[in-house]
Amino acid sequence: MNSVIIIGATSMLGLALLDECIKNKTHVTAVVRENSKKRETLPKSKLITTVECDISRLSELHSQKNKGFDALYHFAWESTNKTERDDIDAQNRNIGYTLDAVRFAHRVGCKRFIGAGSQAEYGRVEGIINPEMKVSPDSAYGVAKYTAGKLSSILSEQMGIDFIWTRIFSTYGVNDMPSTMIMYCIGCLLRGEKPILTKCEQRWDYLNCRDAARAFYLLGKEGKTQNIYHIGNGIARPLSEYVYAIRDAIDPLLPLGIGECDYAPKQVMCLCPDISNLQRDTGFKPLISFSDGINETIEWVRGVNK
């Protein structure tokens, strides 16, 4: 790819994708919030052009100097914290923003739209999750992600743009949000505190953000239009294994509060994605072990907290 657009470029995945694009000498137009404090986290490169625009104003963003982009990646989404995921009005606005992103892609002559959906679209299921499986979201966030995906698929087809929808499972790494389970555990343990956790019997699939970025980049090049792809590792493990790995990487003698809090009322116990079509269509294979990825993340947190 020669030139792409990333909306939500200061997110963990947006930043990781920027690095992947630079590595592949791909020009990027990075769309960030106006006066964003996170703008300084963008990599310094002549390949990056930064455009300030809130997602609520994408409909006003009409032209770019470089038209004829290969792909637009839409990562921006408001109200992603657990306390905000059932805010119906906020989630409904995100659907409109996604459609605005498709229209923006059309205005600048973009060939392909790649949206960032979520495993939350499936709700609570058991066993391996196939991209063709029937969805049953039980949160406003999951419903909005599914609706945004369906409507943007129709709009992209009407506008003659290739369309790919991804469903992201559990990603982690440098620039992750402090509210995630992994970042919570790292923060507590680095302070010498005991993280308070459930029994950690869930089976989850964690993928490092740099591997996820490579999957997104490959989809921009090789993904098949009107397909759904899972962004995951393809191997699910009990959550307790990840927690022990984090603790042992910091200090094996630190205590863990496993089983000291109850599961949430809508606790998802199984996040086991089938990534076979991603592998088949793009040749993607995860390269970063959880051990290596978590050590990198821990060192990044240490640096941020100095």
C-alpha positions, -999 to 999 in steps of 0.1 A, spaced: 0 0 0 12 35 -8 -11 57 13 -37 51 40 -59 71 65 -61 62 102 -90 77 122 -83 73 159 -45 73 153 -36 79 190 -53 48 202 -32 18 211 -40 0 178 -38 33 158 -2 40 171 9 4 165 -5 5 130 13 38 124 46 20 133 37 -8 109 30 16 81 63 34 86 81 0 86 64 -7 52 71 29 39 34 36 36 22 72 38 -4 79 66 -29 106 71 -34 104 109 -68 119 120 -67 129 157 -89 149 180 -85 186 181 -60 197 207 -54 161 216 -29 157 245 -19 123 230 -8 139 197 28 139 211 27 100 211 25 99 173 58 86 158 80 113 142 82 105 105 80 123 72 55 96 62 29 109 86 5 139 79 -16 148 109 -51 162 106 -70 175 136 -107 166 135 -131 153 162 -151 123 151 -182 143 156 -170 166 128 -159 140 102 -188 151 80 -171 185 77 -138 170 66 -140 174 29 -106 173 12 -71 161 16 -40 170 -5 -34 134 -14 -64 117 -29 -67 81 -40 -59 64 -7 -56 26 -6 -74 21 27 -91 40 56 -89 24 91 -116 36 115 -105 30 151 -122 60 167 -151 52 191 -164 72 221 -174 58 255 -155 25 256 -150 23 294 -171 -3 312 -191 24 329 -201 39 296 -207 9 274 -245 9 282 -248 46 275 -274 42 247 -272 78 234 -234 78 232 -232 44 215 -259 55 190 -237 85 181 -209 61 173 -229 44 146 -234 78 129 -197 85 132 -188 52 115 -211 61 86 -195 96 84 -161 78 82 -173 58 52 -186 89 35 -152 106 42 -135 76 26 -156 81 -5 -150 118 -7 -112 114 -8 -113 85 -32 -103 58 -8 -105 23 -22 -112 3 10 -128 9 44 -117 -12 74 -138 -9 105 -129 -20 141 -157 -41 155 -156 -61 187 -161 -95 202 -189 -78 222 -211 -83 191 -214 -120 199 -225 -116 235 -219 -146 258 -211 -178 239 -191 -210 245 -165 -227 224 -147 -215 193 -163 -183 178 -166 -184 140 -170 -151 121 -202 -164 106 -217 -172 140 -250 -156 149 -245 -125 170 -264 -118 202 -249 -87 219 -261 -79 254 -247 -44 258 -254 -12 241 -217 -11 230 -220 -46 214 -253 -36 197 -238 -4 184 -207 -21 170 -228 -47 152 -252 -21 138 -223 2 127 -207 -28 109 -239 -38 91 -248 -2 80 -213 7 70 -211 -25 50 -243 -15 30 -231 21 26 -196 11 14 -212 -12 -12 -235 16 -24 -204 39 -27 -183 13 -45 -158 10 -17 -143 -24 -6 -154 -31 29 -139 -52 57 -152 -55 93 -130 -68 120 -140 -81 154 -112 -74 179 -109 -98 208 -83 -91 236 -54 -69 225 -28 -55 249 6 -38 248 23 -4 248 -1 25 249 -29 4 263 -57 20 284 -51 18 322 -86 3 327 -79 -31 311 -73 -62 332 -37 -65 321 -29 -28 328 -47 -30 361 -26 -60 372 7 -44 360 -1 -12 378 -9 -29 411 21 -52 410 46 -25 402 33 -6 432 36 -37 453 -1 -40 457 -23 -71 454 -46 -70 424 -81 -81 434 -94 -105 408 -121 -131 401 -113 -168 400 -98 -161 365 -114 -192 350 -123 -174 318 -107 -186 286 -94 -156 268 -73 -150 237 -47 -122 240 -28 -107 210 -1 -81 213 -9 -48 197 20 -50 173 8 -83 160 -27 -68 157 -13 -39 137 3 -63 113 -30 -81 109 -47 -48 101 -20 -38 76 -23 -72 59 -61 -68 57 -56 -35 40 -35 -53 13 -50 -87 11 -84 -88 29 -115 -99 9 -143 -73 6 -175 -78 25 -158 -102 49 -156 -103 87 -122 -111 103 -113 -118 139 -83 -100 153 -68 -125 178 -41 -150 185 -61 -181 177 -52 -198 210 -72 -192 242 -58 -199 277 -73 -196 312 -71 -160 324 -52 -172 355 -22 -182 332 -19 -146 319 -22 -132 355 6 -155 368 28 -146 338 24 -109 346 31 -114 383 62 -136 376 76 -111 351 75 -84 379 82 -104 411 72 -141 416 68 -134 454 40 -108 450 6 -120 461 -24 -122 438 -60 -117 449 -74 -145 426 -110 -153 437 -113 -123 459 -141 -107 438 -172 -120 421 -177 -123 384 -197 -95 368 -234 -102 361 -227 -104 324 -192 -119 326 -179 -133 293 -163 -167 301 -151 -177 267 -133 -156 241 -119 -181 217 -118 -167 181 -114 -186 149 -88 -167 129 -86 -192 100 -99 -168 73 -75 -141 84 -47 -166 81 -59 -180 48 -65 -146 31 -35 -127 44 -9 -153 56 -10 -137 91 7 -155 120 12 -141 155 49 -136 161 51 -121 196 48 -145 226 28 -133 256 60 -134 277 79 -111 253 49 -88 248 41 -85 285 78 -77 294 78 -50 268 45 -36 282 58 -37 318 90 -17 308 68 8 290 46 13 321 78 17 342 90 44 318 57 63 318 56 63 356 91 76 362 
